[in-house]
Each structure stands twice: as C-alpha cells, then as structure tokens.
Amino acid sequence: MALSGVEIFKLLPKTNCKKCGHPTCLAFAMKLAQRQVSLDLCPDVSEEAKQKLGEASAPPIRPVSIGSGDRLIKMGEETVLFRHEKKFINPCAFAVEIKDTQSHEEIESITQEVIDSEIERVGQRLRIDAIFVSNASGDGAKLQEAVNIVLKKAPQVPLIIHTEDPTSAEGAAKIAKDNRPLLFGANEANAEAMAKVAKDLKIPLGVNAKGLEALSALTDKIKSLGVEDMVIDSGARTAKEILADNTCIRRAAIKKGIKALGYPIITFAQRSDAMLETMIASLGVAKYSSIVVLSSVQKWKSLVLFTLRQNIYTDPQVPMQVEQKIYKVGEPGQDAPLMITTNFSLTYFIVTGEIENSKVPARLAVMDSEGLSVLTAWAAGKFTASKIAAFIQESGIENEISNKELIIPGYVAILSGAIEDKLPGWKITVGPREANAIPTFLKTR
C-alpha cells in the first residue's frame, strides 16, 4: 500500500533545506504522497529511505515501453480509476494483427496501411501505433519471415510478436531486438523458457492466463525469474469479460496495491464484424486497456477510435488550446478578410477547416481565452470588447492589411458596438453564428 505523507516525512532528512523546491520536508512529503513530485529532488535522502520510498512512491501500474524513437509506446504509470480524479497518463496503443500465414504481398499491404493511418485532429497526429505479428502457422521460420517483411517495410513501427513456442519466440525476437518488441505468449506451461528469452533480450513479456487468480500467480512467478516488464492478458474476450476483468485489475492495483496485477493490459478486439470490433475496441479504450489489438485498418474505424482515445486521454482540468496569434489560411493578400475567435483547440481547427473549405484566403486572429469556447469565454469575461481591441492593437495587424475590418463570431454580436468604440477607424462585421456557415459567408462577400 502507498505511504501517507506523514509516513514519508518520517523517512526524510527533516532539515527543511528547501533544495527540493519546497519550503519544508513535510510539504515535500505531501507532494510525494500524491505522486506529484519525484524523490530525486531531495539530494540528502538516505539510501535506506530511497529503497523504501522508491517502492512506495512507484505508480501502482508499472511503466512499460516498447518500440523506440519517435514511435516509442509508453504504457502504465496510471494512478487513478477515473480521469476526473486527476487524468489518465499514457494513451492506449492500437495494434493491427498480421498473421504469418498471409502472403508476402498481404503483409506488405497491411504494413503500408499502418504507415498511412496517420491523421491530424485538433493539432495532434493520431495513428495506428503497432503491428501484432502472430505465429498462426506454428512454424518459427514463417514467423521470422513475417517479422523481417514488416521490419523492412516499416522499421520504425513497434512490434508485438505472438507465439507460445520459446524457440520461435527467441528467433523472431532477436531479429527485432533493436526495435524493443513486446514478446507475447507466456503462459503457465512455458513461463520459464519465455521468461529466459525476455530476460536475455531485455524486452517486455506478454503474459496470458485464464482468470485473475491464475494471472496474478503467473506474474509473480515470472517476476521471480527476473522479468520486471510485463503486459497482462486475463483471457477475457467477450465484452462482459473485458469490462469485468479490466475493472477488477485496475481496482486491485490502485485501491488494494496488489503488485501482481499492476501491469498494463492488452485487449484482443478482433471480430469479423467491423462494427462489433469497433465497439469492443472502444470498451478497451474506455476501460483501462494499454494495448488494443485490431484485425484491420479501416479509416472510419480509426477515426472513431482515435477520437475516443483523444477525448479520454486529455487532461479534464486543462482545456486544449492553441497559441495566441494571427494565423494565415491560404495566401491572404492585404485585402483578405480578418476574422477572430478564441484559442480553444476544437474551435480553432473547426473554424480554420471551414475557411479552407471556402477557398477564400483569410487571416484568423486567435485570442487567448484560456482554452474556452466563444460563448463560454464571453460569459467568463475572457472574450470582451476591451480585450479583443487590445489584442488587435498589440498584434500590429493593421500594418499588414488595407481594409481595417474585423469579423467577429455571430454568437457575440452584442460586442460589435463596444469593439468599434475601442478600435477607432475599424469596421466591425458580425459573422456567422455557426462555423459551417463560414464558406457561404466568405464567398458571398
């Protein structure tokens, strides 16, 4: 179980030296108890205390990573059951299955689909994160061949190698060692041999057992064999089982401090029905899966899952926002329209998209409203006539345009007169209330 702030305080030097950036050791201990700071900030803590506090302050879900470079996948480190308590840390990864029974062309085609899966939404690049190579043939040589094809086509994409045969596992994992793959397929029957492969190659191990008691016993056994980094599978395959097992695993790790279940979860969502697969995958995203394995890459399915993941893994206490400045959409000249909106990310990207759809080059002034939407910012006093006027004057935009006209959102039409008073020489035009009316508005001006 995690130590309280007072228990942590007893293990600290109690010098109140402020080297950690906090006024007292007690204040630092309270932050440690809430997992808001690292023990490394205290330069005077004893080795004995480091050992005790290091284990106590570790996140209940062990951090595990696969892949490398820009496509490194981080999992675990979660500290809460519900995102409103704090936030979820590491977004779940989507992996697409490739079977080693598929042809060379099919494997290359799926790999290319993974490479091409990236889209941009609300300023973030979203994509299928990994490839799950399955030893469906039972032939180690075929598994190695499939891994080689994937690595040649997409060496940067993280791999999950699935086989229950330790010899096949060793051969395939050695090929992908530099990619730091996840080796999945350890069970009660092969635990010692699979653990040896993972330990020797210094890669994470995927562990499978039927039920939570069997799974916790198996992770304890594998940990005793020297493997610390694991990803776990309780054998849940139906929606009911996934919901129950994932919830119990998360609750056991966070509320009960059961270390044997404190590992990232992998969920298998593959279905012949794409809609059903998307629903199962969505359940995995919402209920604690760190990896969700899919059967195929389909753009509509990816967009649904990317959007859900993005919403769940944002910080609910910090609105998504973009930088305050004047953005160019297209190649606007001196007489191009100048519009204004708030810096809430979704507002910015929707408005920008509609301006692009109009094919009319324009400038978009994005004002800092602490990430609030137009109406919310206006109601909160963060999108007012005086603030808008000050932003426009300080931006220097009037030196770049020939027509001093500012188009404001229709929802704040009430501000038009006040803005004109505070911006002498400017014409204030009320634009559409809804973003989807922007193309018609701009085209008919």
C-alpha positions in Angstrom: 0.0 0.0 0.0 1.1 3.6 -0.6 2.6 5.5 2.3 0.9 8.6 3.7 2.5 12.0 3.7 3.3 11.7 7.4 4.9 8.2 6.9 7.0 9.5 4.1 8.0 12.6 6.2 9.5 10.3 8.9 11.9 8.9 6.3 13.1 12.3 5.0 16.1 14.2 6.5 13.8 16.8 8.1 16.3 19.6 7.5 13.9 21.9 5.7 16.8 22.8 3.4 14.5 23.8 0.5 16.8 22.2 -2.0 13.8 20.2 -3.4 12.0 23.5 -4.2 9.5 23.1 -1.3 9.5 25.2 1.9 9.6 22.2 4.3 10.2 18.5 4.3 6.6 17.9 5.3 5.4 19.9 2.2 7.6 17.8 0.0 6.4 14.6 1.7 2.8 15.5 1.0 3.6 16.1 -2.7 5.4 12.7 -2.8 2.3 11.0 -1.3 0.2 12.5 -4.1 2.8 11.4 -6.7 3.2 14.9 -7.9 7.0 15.1 -7.5 10.0 12.7 -7.7 12.1 11.6 -4.8 15.2 12.5 -6.9 14.5 16.2 -5.9 15.8 15.5 -2.4 19.6 15.4 -2.5 20.1 14.4 1.1 17.7 11.4 1.4 19.4 8.2 2.7 19.8 5.0 0.7 17.6 3.1 3.1 14.9 5.8 2.7 15.4 5.7 -1.1 14.7 2.0 -1.1 11.6 2.2 1.0 10.2 5.4 -0.6 11.1 4.3 -4.2 8.9 1.3 -3.9 6.1 3.2 -2.1 6.1 6.1 -4.5 6.2 4.0 -7.6 2.9 4.2 -9.7 0.6 1.2 -9.0 0.6 0.3 -12.7 4.2 -0.4 -13.7 5.5 1.7 -16.6 6.4 -0.4 -19.6 7.6 0.8 -23.1 8.0 -0.8 -26.5 9.5 0.5 -29.7 12.0 3.3 -29.9 12.5 6.8 -31.2 9.5 9.0 -32.2 7.2 6.0 -32.2 8.0 4.8 -28.7 4.9 3.5 -26.9 4.7 4.2 -23.2 2.2 2.2 -21.1 1.2 2.0 -17.4 2.1 4.7 -14.8 -1.6 5.2 -14.1 -2.6 6.3 -10.7 -6.4 6.7 -10.7 -9.6 4.8 -11.6 -11.4 7.7 -13.1 -10.0 10.5 -15.2 -11.8 13.3 -13.4 -9.8 12.4 -10.2 -6.6 13.5 -12.0 -6.1 12.3 -15.5 -5.0 9.2 -17.4 -1.3 9.3 -18.3 -0.4 7.1 -21.3 -2.9 6.7 -24.1 -3.7 3.2 -25.1 -1.9 1.9 -28.3 -3.8 0.4 -31.3 -2.1 -2.6 -32.9 -3.2 -4.3 -36.1 -2.7 -8.1 -36.4 -0.7 -9.7 -39.2 -0.6 -13.5 -39.4 2.4 -15.3 -40.7 0.1 -17.4 -42.8 -0.6 -14.4 -45.0 1.2 -13.8 -48.3 4.2 -11.5 -48.6 2.0 -9.0 -50.5 -0.7 -9.1 -47.9 1.8 -8.5 -45.1 3.3 -5.6 -47.0 -0.1 -4.1 -47.8 -1.2 -4.2 -44.1 2.1 -2.7 -43.0 1.6 0.2 -45.6 -1.9 0.8 -44.2 -0.4 1.2 -40.8 2.2 3.7 -42.1 -0.6 5.6 -43.9 -3.0 5.6 -41.0 -1.9 8.9 -39.5 -4.3 11.7 -39.4 -4.3 15.2 -37.8 -7.1 16.1 -35.4 -7.2 19.1 -33.1 -3.5 19.7 -33.6 -2.4 16.1 -32.7 -1.0 13.4 -35.1 -3.0 10.2 -34.5 -2.2 6.8 -35.9 -2.2 3.0 -35.6 0.7 2.6 -33.2 2.0 -1.0 -33.6 1.8 -4.2 -35.6 0.9 -7.5 -33.9 2.7 -10.4 -35.7 1.0 -13.7 -34.9 2.6 -17.1 -35.3 -0.7 -18.6 -36.8 1.3 -21.2 -38.8 3.1 -22.6 -35.8 6.2 -22.5 -37.9 9.1 -20.5 -36.4 10.6 -19.9 -39.8 7.4 -18.4 -41.1 7.2 -16.1 -38.1 10.7 -14.8 -38.7 9.9 -14.2 -42.3 6.8 -12.2 -41.4 8.8 -10.1 -38.9 11.5 -9.5 -41.5 9.0 -8.3 -44.0 7.4 -5.9 -41.5 10.8 -4.6 -40.3 12.0 -4.0 -43.9 8.8 -2.1 -44.8 8.4 -0.2 -41.5 11.5 -0.4 -39.3 10.2 2.4 -37.1 6.8 0.8 -36.2 6.8 -1.0 -32.8 6.2 -4.8 -32.9 4.3 -7.2 -30.8 5.5 -10.8 -31.5 3.0 -13.5 -30.6 4.0 -17.1 -30.2 3.8 -19.7 -27.4 6.9 -21.6 -28.7 10.0 -20.4 -26.9 12.3 -21.4 -29.7 10.2 -19.5 -32.3 10.0 -16.6 -29.9 13.7 -16.3 -29.5 14.4 -16.4 -33.2 11.8 -13.7 -34.1 12.6 -11.5 -31.1 16.3 -11.5 -31.9 15.6 -10.1 -35.3 13.5 -7.3 -33.9 15.7 -6.7 -30.7 16.7 -3.2 -31.7 13.1 -2.3 -32.1 12.4 -3.4 -28.5 9.3 -5.5 -29.3 6.8 -6.9 -26.9 7.1 -10.7 -26.8 3.6 -12.1 -26.1 2.7 -15.7 -25.4 4.0 -16.6 -21.9 1.7 -19.0 -20.0 1.9 -21.5 -17.2 3.3 -24.2 -19.5 6.2 -22.1 -21.0 6.8 -19.5 -18.4 10.4 -20.4 -17.5 11.6 -20.6 -21.1 9.7 -17.5 -22.3 11.0 -15.5 -19.3 14.5 -16.5 -20.2 14.1 -15.2 -23.7 12.7 -11.9 -22.5 15.3 -11.5 -19.8 18.2 -12.3 -22.2 17.0 -9.9 -24.8 15.9 -7.3 -22.3 12.4 -6.9 -23.8 8.9 -6.8 -22.2 6.9 -10.1 -21.9 3.2 -10.5 -22.6 1.6 -12.9 -20.1 -1.6 -14.8 -20.6 -3.7 -16.8 -18.0 -7.3 -17.6 -17.6 -8.7 -15.6 -14.8 -7.2 -13.1 -12.3 -6.0 -15.6 -9.7 -4.1 -17.6 -12.2 -2.8 -14.4 -13.8 -1.5 -12.9 -10.6 0.2 -16.2 -9.7 1.9 -16.3 -13.1 3.1 -12.7 -13.0 4.6 -13.4 -9.5 6.3 -16.4 -10.9 7.7 -14.6 -13.9 8.9 -11.7 -11.8 10.8 -14.2 -9.6 12.5 -15.4 -12.8 14.0 -11.9 -13.3 11.4 -10.3 -15.7 10.1 -6.9 -14.4 8.4 -5.5 -17.5 5.1 -7.3 -18.3 1.9 -6.8 -20.2 -1.0 -8.9 -19.0 -4.0 -10.7 -20.5 -6.6 -12.3 -18.3 -8.1 -14.3 -21.2 -11.1 -12.0 -21.4 -12.6 -12.0 -24.9 -16.3 -11.0 -24.7 -17.4 -7.5 -23.8 -18.7 -8.7 -20.5 -15.4 -10.4 -19.6 -13.3 -7.4 -20.7 -15.3 -4.9 -18.7 -15.2 -7.1 -15.6 -11.6 -8.2 -15.7 -10.1 -4.9 -16.7 -12.0 -3.1 -14.0 -11.0 -5.6 -11.3 -7.4 -5.5 -12.4 -7.2 -1.7 -12.3 -9.1 -1.5 -8.9 -6.9 -4.3 -7.4 -3.7 -2.4 -8.4 -4.7 1.1 -7.5 -7.0 0.6 -4.5 -5.6 -2.6 -3.0 -2.0 -2.2 -4.0 -1.8 -5.7 -5.5 1.5 -5.6 -7.3 0.9 -8.9 -9.2 -1.8 -7.2 -11.2 -0.1 -3.8 -11.5 0.8 -4.1 -15.2 -0.5 -2.7 -18.5 -3.4 -4.7 -20.0 -3.6 -6.0 -23.6 -7.1 -6.5 -25.1 -8.0 -8.5 -28.2 -10.9 -6.9 -30.1 -10.6 -8.8 -33.4 -14.0 -9.6 -34.9 -15.3 -10.5 -38.4 -17.9 -7.7 -38.0 -16.1 -4.4 -38.2 -18.8 -2.5 -36.3 -18.7 -5.0 -33.4 -14.9 -4.9 -33.4 -15.0 -1.1 -33.1 -17.4 -1.4 -30.1 -15.2 -3.9 -28.4 -12.2 -1.8 -29.0 -14.0 1.3 -27.7 -14.7 -0.6 -24.5 -11.0 -1.4 -24.2 -10.1 2.3 -24.7 -12.6 3.4 -22.0 -11.8 0.6 -19.6 -8.1 0.6 -18.9 -6.5 -1.3 -21.9 -3.0 -0.2 -22.7 -3.0 -2.1 -26.0 -6.0 -2.9 -28.2 -5.4 -5.4 -31.0 -7.5 -4.9 -34.2 -8.0 -7.2 -37.2 -7.7 -4.5 -39.9 -7.1 -0.8 -40.7 -10.2 1.0 -41.9 -10.3 4.8 -42.0 -13.8 5.2 -40.5 -12.9 2.8 -37.6 -9.6 4.5 -37.0 -11.3 7.9 -36.8 -13.8 6.7 -34.3 -11.2 5.1 -32.1 -8.7 7.9 -32.4 -11.4 10.5 -31.4 -12.5 8.4 -28.4 -8.9 7.9 -27.2 -8.1 11.5 -27.7 -11.0 12.7 -25.6 -10.4 10.2 -22.8 -6.7 10.9 -22.5 -6.8 14.7 -22.4 -6.5 16.4 -19.0 -10.0 17.2 -17.9 -8.7 20.1 -15.8 -6.8 21.8 -18.7 -8.7 22.8 -21.8 -6.9 22.1 -25.1 -5.7 25.4 -26.6 -3.6 26.8 -29.3 -1.1 29.7 -29.3 -2.5 33.3 -29.4 -1.5 34.9 -32.7 -2.9 35.8 -36.1 -2.9 32.7 -38.4 -2.9 32.8 -42.2 -5.3 30.5 -44.0 -4.2 30.1 -47.6 -2.2 33.0 -49.1 -4.1 36.1 -47.9 -3.3 39.5 -49.5 -3.7 42.9 -48.0 -7.4 43.0 -48.7 -8.2 39.5 -47.3 -10.8 39.1 -44.6 -9.7 39.2 -40.9 -11.7 37.0 -38.6 -11.4 36.5 -34.8 -12.1 33.6 -32.5 -10.9 32.1 -29.2 -8.0 29.7 -28.7 -10.0 26.6 -27.7 -8.3 24.0 -30.0 -11.5 22.5 -31.3 -12.9 25.9 -32.2 -9.7 26.9 -33.9 -9.5 23.8 -36.0 -13.2 23.8 -37.0 -13.1 27.5 -38.0 -9.8 27.0 -39.9 -11.2 24.0 -41.7 -14.3 25.9 -42.8 -12.2 28.9 -44.0 -10.2 26.4 -46.1 -13.4 24.9 -47.5 -14.4 28.3 -48.7 -11.3 28.6 -50.8 -11.1 32.3 -49.7 -7.7 33.2 -48.3 -8.1 34.9 -44.9 -6.5 35.7 -41.6 -7.7 34.3 -38.4 -6.9 36.2 -35.2 -6.9 33.6 -32.3 -7.1 35.3 -28.9 -6.1 33.7 -25.6 -9.2 32.8 -23.7 -7.6 30.1 -21.5 -8.9 27.4 -23.9 -12.6 28.3 -23.6 -15.1 28.3 -26.5 -16.5 31.6 -27.7 -19.7 31.7 -25.7 -18.1 30.3 -22.6 -15.2 32.8 -22.8 -17.6 35.7 -23.3 -19.6 34.7 -20.3 -16.5 34.3 -18.2 -15.2 37.8 -19.2 -12.3 36.5 -21.2 -13.5 37.4 -24.7 -14.6 41.0 -24.2 -14.6 44.2 -26.3 -11.6 45.7 -24.4 -9.5 42.5 -24.6 -10.3 42.0 -28.3 -9.4 45.6 -29.0 -6.1 45.3 -27.0 -5.2 42.1 -28.8 -5.8 43.6 -32.3 -3.8 46.8 -31.5 -0.9 44.9 -30.0 -0.7 42.4 -32.9 0.2 45.1 -35.4 -2.1 43.5 -38.0 -3.3 47.0 -39.2 0.1 47.5 -40.8 -0.4 44.4 -42.9 -3.9 45.0 -44.2 -5.5 47.6 -46.4 -9.1 47.3 -45.1 -9.5 47.6 -41.4 -12.4 45.3 -40.9 -12.8 42.7 -38.2 -15.3 39.9 -38.5 -16.5 38.6 -35.1 -18.4 35.4 -34.3 -22.2 35.8 -34.6 -22.7 34.5 -31.0 -21.0 37.7 -29.7 -22.8 40.2 -32.0 -23.6 42.2 -28.9 -19.9 43.2 -28.7 -19.8 44.8 -32.1 -20.6 48.4 -30.9 -18.2 48.3 -28.0 -15.4 47.0 -30.1 -15.9 49.8 -32.7 -15.7 52.3 -29.8 -12.4 50.8 -28.6 -10.9 50.4 -32.1 -11.3 53.8 -33.8 -11.2 53.6 -37.6 -12.2 49.9 -37.7 -15.4 48.4 -39.1 -16.8 45.5 -37.0 -18.8 43.0 -39.0 -20.8 40.2 -37.4 -20.1 36.9 -38.9 -22.0 33.6 -38.8 -23.1 32.0 -35.5 -22.1 28.5 -36.7 -18.8 27.6 -38.3 -20.4 25.6 -41.1 -21.9 28.9 -42.4 -18.4 30.4 -42.9 -17.9 29.2 -46.5 -21.1 30.8 -47.8 -20.5 33.9 -45.8 -17.0 34.4 -47.2 -17.9 33.5 -50.8 -20.8 36.0 -50.9 -18.9 39.0 -49.6 
